[in-house]
Amino acid sequence: MKIVTIHDLASAARGRRLELGLTQAELAERAGVSRDWVNYFERGKGTVELALVLHLFEALGLEMELRPTRADANQRGRAASELRSFVDEYMSR
C-alpha cells in the first residue's frame, strides 16, 4: 500500500486491526499505548509520536518499507545512463 498522508497510515492500521478482530482497547494493550491514543491515531491525528506508531504496527504484525519515489529512481537511471555514455566516450578516445 502506498502511504502518502497520515490518514493513509492510520487507515492501514485501522484496517489491519479490524482484520485481526481487535478492539482499540485490545490493540492499545498489545502496543503499550492508551485506547485514546489509538483512537486519535486512527482518526489521522497528525502529531502522533513515530515511536508509538512503530509499536502499534509491530503489535499489528505490520512492517514499513521505504524506497525512493519513481521520479527519484528515474533520475538515478538517467544519471547512470549519462555516466555510462561519458565513460564509453572517454574510453573510445
DAGI-V327906 format. One line per field, one symbol per residue. phi: phi as a letter, one per 30 degrees, with the letter a starting at -180 (. if undefined). burial: + if it has 16 or more other ideal C-beta (glycine too) atoms within 10 Angstrom, else -. Layout:
phi: ???
burial: ???
This chain:
phi: .dccbdddddddddddededicdddddedddibddededddddiedcddeedddddddddicbcbcbddedddddddddddddddddeddddd
burial: -----+--++-+++-++----+-+--++-++-+---++-+++-----+---++--++-++---------------------------------
